[in-house]
Structures are given as C-alpha cells and as structure tokens.
Amino acid sequence: MTASSPRIVAVDTYDIRFPTSRELDGSDAMNPDPDYSAAYVVLRTDVEDGLEGHGFTFTIGRGNEVQVAALDALRPHLVGRPVDDVCADPSSVSNDLTGDSQLRWLGPEKGVMHMAIGAVVNAVWDLAAKRAHKPLWQFLAEAEPEWLAEQVDYRYIADVLSPAEAIGLLERGREGAAQRAADLRAIGYPGYTTSAGWLGYPDDKLIRLAKQAVADGFTQIKLKVGADLSDDIRRCGAARAAVGPDIRIAIDANQRWNVDEAVAWVQVLAEFEPYWIEEPTSPDDVLGHAAIRRAVAPVKVATGEHVQNRVIFKQLLQAGALDVLQIDAARVGGVNENLAILLLAAKYGVPVCPHAGGVGLCELVQHLSMFDYVALSGSTEDRVIEYVDHLHEHFTDPVRIVRGHYAAPSAPGFSAQMHQQSIDTYRYPDGTFWRADRAGRKGAA
C-alpha cells in the first residue's frame, strides 16, 4: 500500500450491550426489558492520520451477536477498497452490498442483513465526512444536487420519484440554505423527549420527568401505551395534568394492536388530545395504517421506526397511510436509502420526525434532519427529532440539547464514534462490566 493510494485495511466488529433493562429504560408494550445494544463496526484505513469510519445498528440485547455476524459477512466487500473511491461515491459500496445476489437472498433489503449493510454504509459516510472535515449534515447540505441524486437507488421507487425529480427537489432546497444553516447553528433543531414516558416507569417518575421536560424547553413529550387500557388512561391523564394543555403529547403503541383494537384504543385516549399515535399496528401493514388514519383523525398517525426499506415508505405515502414519517438512521440501508426516503417525503409534503430511541440513534439521525432542513424541505414546522436521555456519554461527539433543541454538531463525521473505554467496558460477553457482572452473580449464588 502506498501513501498515495490509501485503502481500507481492516473491518473490526463489536457486540456492545448496555444493561438498561435493570432500570426499565426503554420499556414499552412490546419490549418490556430492553438492553440497549449496538452491533458496531469500524472501517480502519492506512491513512497516516489514522482516519476511520464508525457505524452501528441498534438492537435491544439478545440476538445482537447475530447482527454482528451479519457485519462480519460483509468484510470481504470492504477490505482493500481505495479510500478515495468510497469517499467520492458512497453509493458504490451501498450498491455492491445490496446487489450481492447471495446476500440479497437473505432479504432482499430487509432484516438483519440489510441493517448490517446500513451500519457499514453509515460508517462509509462517517469516513467521507471526516475526510472532508465537515459534520455529516453540512457535508450533505453543501453537496451538489446532481451528486446527491446519484447516491439514491431508484429501483422500485422510480414510478413515483425519478432522478430528474430528485435533482429538482434538491435544487429548490438549496434556495436560502445558507441562512438556514446559520439559523441552525444559532438555534438548533427542535426536539421532543420520550425520557418521561417509558411504560415501566411509576406514575410519580412519569410526572416528575414530564414536568422537567417542559422546564428544559421541550414542547412535546411521548408516552408508551398499549399494554393495559386502564393504565394508559391513568398515565395519559397524569401526564396531561403535569404539562398542561399547550404541550403536545404523542403516544406510541410499538406495533401492539390489530387495526380494530388500535382504532378503539385511540378513540378512548382521544380525551387527552394525543398529537399522534405511533406504530399502532404492524409496520408492514400499509392498508391497516391507512384505515387507522381515517378512523382516528384528527389524531395523527406516525410510523417508520421499523419500516424496512424505501419501498414500504413509498407505499405508505401513496396510500395516504401516515401523517408523520419517522426515519430511523440504523434500520434501513444507511444514509443512501434515507436520502431516498427524505426525497419521497419531500415530494409528498409529509413532515419527517425521526425515531431516535436507542443507543446512538440521537447522535446519528440529527444529521439527517438537519440536512433535510437546510437543503431539502427547508422547514422545521411540525418537525421534531426524538430525544432520550440515555447513554450519550459513551460517544466522542454526543448530542447537545439546548432549550429543547438539538445543537448543530460541528465535529467532522457522523457522530457515530464510541469511546474506546466504553467499547472495552460493555463489549459482550467479555467486557469488564459483563465479566464483573457474571462474577457478582456467581458470588451471590
């Protein structure tokens, strides 16, 4: 290898798990005991300054080793690639990985393998933004529309979005972009918090955290619902009394209900004026979401956290099945596919409010929303990024919340890099925390 032709020389993977289930952080109607986890990947290069690309996908504990195995399966596609090539055209990696016929059989473009591809693609964008010495949101916002449009895979969505339309949307989005970038740096991007609303929290903790969220400047909070209707009535009533009539309260069922159940449940909770109902049923049920939306209006329907690819998002938009589109930075095939989804949302005029509950998801998705504001949709009206107050200390460039807003990142990259000490501590099963935990359990026994 020569200095003039740096390459990716290694792909390191890690199974990182945090014991969040012990405090019921992240608990909801479908996931009562999540241990927030990351299948984490580092693209190492022979660039003299130690340039690396970091990425991950999110799980909630058991099975994270399967996700890491999927990352390992992608290593042959990456080692030896020229750094110049992958940074100049991240779609070259994305297209190769999603186009591998044998890996594609495991999807196609869905599930564990697609999430692994997303982690690697995100690591490539982290590498590219670092090499350009820009935070990813700025790197995307300042890119030429033609180049950004070339990053999108139009297979299966060309019936509603052509490359020419994408370029047109991006060109219009650049009008006034400099002023919006300045406003973003000065004010930030609006957020909302789920930290008060985990299903396992007792009422007094919910009330205390809801009041604290308002004091911190948030104008929207979210509650988990769907396990028991009488509990939901009590909890929604307590939250509404705690925050008053002017704060939006969203509710999230995490796919718990059948269509008829969703309609009946939301109609009961409507007295508390929920702003949206999130994931009321299976994320694959496009027509079910459309039926729920018609029945529960004016309560909005939001979904996207578990939507597996741009094709399902296209259908949700075509069917008028959602009011709020929720991208996830680590569920689909990385930045390239999220660019396609943001373009689809822009074409249909649907606001994007990303999912960010989980380790590192706040760090990632803020960049996508900020790019969307600066250089695509040009708006933050009815747009908020989810925020949860968990595990940010493990990242070298953690999110910063100021008066209920995400402060714009300034460090180069995708904000995906974990501290090495955190990796060494929470690597499963041999990190220092997990070794000590096993020893303590044996001692107690």
N, C-alpha and C positions, 0 to 999 in steps of 0.2 A: 504494500500500500504506500502510496506517495502522498506527501502533504498537499499536492495539487489536486488529488482525487480522493477526498475523504469518503469513507464508507461506513455503513452500519456494520459493526463488528460483533455485536452480541445482543441478544434479546433475553433479558432477565425477567422472571416472573415470580410473584409472591402471593401467598394466601394470607391476607391481613384480616383479622377479626377483632371486633371490639365488643365487650360484654354488656351491651346496652339493655339486654332483656332483664338484667337484675334490678334496674330502676324503672322498668316498663317504658323507657323512652322508645318512641316509635310504634307503640302498640295501637292496633286498630282491630276492627271487627273480623278481619280475615287473617291477621298476623299478630297474634296475642303476645308473642315472646321473641321479637326480632333481635338478633345480634348483628348490628350494622357491620358490613364486611365489604372488602374490595378485592377483586381479582386484579392485581396491579402489575403493570408491565413497564419496563424501562428499555428504550432503544439506545444502546451505547454506541458511540462513534469513535473514530480515531482522529477526530479534530483535536488540535493541540490544546484548546482551552477546555476540553472535556465536555463539549456540547452533548446533551442528552435530551431525548423526548420521553415524557412521562404520560401515562394514561392508565385508566382503570375502568372497570364496570362494577356496578353495585349489586350486592346480594344481601340476604339477611341471615347468613350463617351456614347451616348445613347445606352441602352442595357447592360451596364456594370452591372446593377442590376440583369439582367437575369443570367449573368456569375457568380455573387456572389451566387445567389440561387442554381446554379448547384454545387458550392463548398459546400454549406450548406447540400445538399443532400448526400454528401459523409461522413458526420460527423460520422454516426453510424459505418462505416467501420474502423474508426481510434481510437476513444476514447476507452481506455483500452488496446490497443496493447502494449506489452512489448517493451521498447526502445531497449533492446539488440537484439531482433529479427528483428526489422525493420532495424536497422543499419547493422546487419550481412547479411541481404538479402533483399535489397530494392525491388527486383522483387516479393517478397511475397505480398507487397502492390500493386504494379503495376498489377500483375496477378489477384488479388482479385477484383480490381476496374474495370479492363477491362472485367473481366469474370462474373461480376454480370449480370445475364440474363435480369433483368428488366431494369437496367440502359443501358445495351448494346442495347436494343431495340431503344433507343434514338439516336443511332449512325448508325451502330456499328463503334466504333473507328473513329469518325469524329465529327466535330461540337462542340457546346457549352459544352456538357458533356465530350468529350474527352479532350478539353482544360482544363476543371476543373481538370480532372484526372492528366493531365500534371503538373498543378500547385501544386497539392498535392504530386505527385511523386518527383518533384523538391525539395519540402520542406523536404521530407524524405532524399534525398541526401545531402541537406544542413545540416540536423541534423547529418547524418553519418559522413560527413567530419569534422564538428565541433568536434564531439566526438573523432575523430582520430587526432585532432589538425593539420589538413592539409587543404590548399586550395583545392577545388574540383579537379582542373586539376592534381595536384600532387597525390591526393588520387586515382584517376583513373589510372594515369600513373604507379603508383607503385603497383597496384593490380595484382594478379596472373592471367595470361591469362585464365585459366580454370574457375575461379570465374567470371571474366568479361563476358566470353562467356555464362555463365549460367544466366546472367542478361537479355539476349536477348530473346524475344518471336519470335520463328521461324515459327509460324503459318503464312501461306500464302506466306512466302518467302523461304521456305525450298527447293523449286525447283531450286533456284539459290545460296543459302547460307546455308550450313549445320553447326551444332555446331563444327564439326571437322575442317571445313574450317575456321571458325571464330577463333578457337584456333590457327591454323596455321598462320593466318594473324597477330594475336596479339603477337605470339611468335617471328615472324620475326620483328615486330615493336619494340620489346624491344632491338634489337641489336643496340648499340650505343645510347640508351636512356639517359644514364647518361650525356653524352657530350651534347646532345641536350637540356636537362634540364638546364645545366649550360649556354649554349648559350642563351636560352630563358630568363633566369634571367638577363643575361648581356645586351641583345639587345632588347628583346621583340618580339612581333609577328606583322607582317606588317598589317597596316590598310588602309582603304580608307574612304573618307568622302562624305556624302550626304548633309552636312550642307549648302553648297552653292547652291544646285540645286532644292529647293522646288519650285513648279510650281507657287505659288502665289507671289514669290519674284520679285521685279522690276529688270530690267537689271543691273542697277548700283550696286545694292546689290549683285546680282549674280557675277558680275565681281570682286567686292571688296573681296568677300568671297572666290572666286576661287583663286585669287592671294594670299590671306592669307593662304589657304590650302597648296599651293606649298611652301610658305615660312616656314610653320610649318613642312615640311618634307614629306607630302603625295605625292605619285607618281601616285595616281588615285583619280578622283572625279566622282560623279554621278549626272546626271541631270534627273529630271522628265520630261516626254514628253507625248504626246498623245491627248491633248485637241484640239490643232489647229496647223496644219502643218506649216503655215507661221510663227507662233510664235516660233515653235520648230527650224525652220531653222535659225531664227534670234538669238535665245538664244544659240543654239549649236555653231553658228559662233562666237558669242561674247565670249563664254567660251573657244573655241579653240584659239582665238586670245589672250585671257588673260593668258592662261597657256602654250602656245607654243606647238610644235609638239611632244615633248618627254613624256608628261604626258598623261596617259590613261584617256579617258572619257567614262564612261559607261552611258547608257541611260535606263530608266525604265518607261514602259507604264502602270504598275499596272493593267494589265488584260483588257485594254481598247478596244482592237481591235478584229475583226474577223480575221481569218487566212489570207485571201487575203489582207485585209487592212494592217495587220502587215507587210507582205512582201513588199507591195508598199511603205509604210511609211519609213521603214528602208532603202530601196534602195535609197530613196531620201536623207535621212540623212547620207548615207554612205560617202559622200564627206568630212564629218567632222571626219572620221575614228573612229567611236564608237568602243570601245573594246568589249562590249556585249550589247545585248538588253535583258532586264529583264522583265519577266512576259508579253510577248507580247500578250497572249490570256488567256482564261480560264485555271486555274491551273489544272482542271480535264481533259483537252483535250490533252491526251498523243500524239495521232497521229497528232494533229494540231501543237504541238510543233516540232515534227519530220519534218513535211512538211516545217515549217518556217525555221528550222535549215538548211535544204538542200538548200533553196532558197536564204538565206541572207548571207551565208558564203562568205568571211572569218569573218564577224561579228559573234561573238559567241552568243549562246542562254543560258541564265541563268534563273533558276526558282527554287522555293521551299518554298518561304515565306508563301504561302497559300496552299501548298500541305498537305493533311490532315493526311496522315499516311505512314508507311513504304511500304505499298503495291503499292501505286501510285508511290513512288520513285523507287521501283523495276521495274515497267513498263516503266517509263521514261528512266531508264538505259538500259533496254532490247531493247527498240525501238530506241536507239541512238537519243533521243529527246532533249538532252541538252549537252552543253559543260562545264557548271559550275553548280554545285549542291549547292543550298542555304538552309542549315538547318535553322530552327527557334527554339530557346530554349523553346518557350512557345506555339507553335501551335500544335505540336504532343503530344504524351503521356509522355513527360518528358524525363529524362536522359536515361532511359532504351530503349525507342524507338529511340532516337537519336543515341545511340550506334549501334543499328541495321542499321540505315541509314549510319552512318560513315563506318561501315564494308562493306556495299554494295558498297559505293563509292570507297573504297579501292580496293575491288575486281575488279571493272570495270576500275580502274585507272583514275577516274574523280576527278578533284580538287574541294574542298569544300570551298566556300566563303560565310560565314553565313550572313543572314539578321539580322540587329540589329537596325533598325529604330523604336524607340518607347521607352517608359519609362522603364528603367531597362534592356532592351534586350542586350545592350552592356555589362552590368555587368555580365549577365548570359553566353552568348554564347562564350565569350573569353575563358572560362574554357574548353569548348568542343573542340575548335580549338587547344588550347594549348595541351590538351591530345592527340589529333589526331597527332599533330606534334611530340611530344615526344615519343609516344608509339604505333602509328599505321602507318600513312602514312610516317612519318619521313621526311617530306618536307614542305617548305613554298613556293616553286616555283609556281608562278601564283595563289597564295592563299593569300587572304586578308580578314580581318574582317571589315564589315561596321562600321562606326562611325558617330554618330550625336551628336552635342554639345548641348544637351538639358537634363535638369533635373537630372544630376548625383549628384548634391549637396544633393539630398534627400536620398541618400544611405549611410550607415555607412562605406562601403568599395567601394567607387566609382572607376570607371576606371581611369587609368592614361595613357595619351598619351605622348610619348617622341619621338621626331623626326619622327613623323608619324607612330610610333609603339605602340601597346598596351604593357604596362609594366606588367610583370607577377604578379598576385596577390599573396600576402604572408599571408594574414589573413585566418584563418580557415573558411571553409564553401564555399558557392556558390555565395557569394557577393550579396545576394538577399534581405538583411535586410534593411528596411527603418528606418529612424529616427522616433521616436515616435512623435516628434513635427510636422513632415511632415504629418504623418497619421492624427493627430488631426486637422491640418490646412486644408487639402484637402479631408478629408472624405466627401462623398456626401450623403445626401444634408445638413448635419448638422455640417460640419467642420467650423472653424472660417472664412476661406476665403469665403465659399459659403454663410454663414449667412450674412456676411458683404456685399457681392455682391448683394444679394436679397434686403437688406435694402437700398443699394445705388440706385438700380433700382427703388424701390418704391418711394424713395425721389425725384429722377429725374422726375418721372411721376407726 
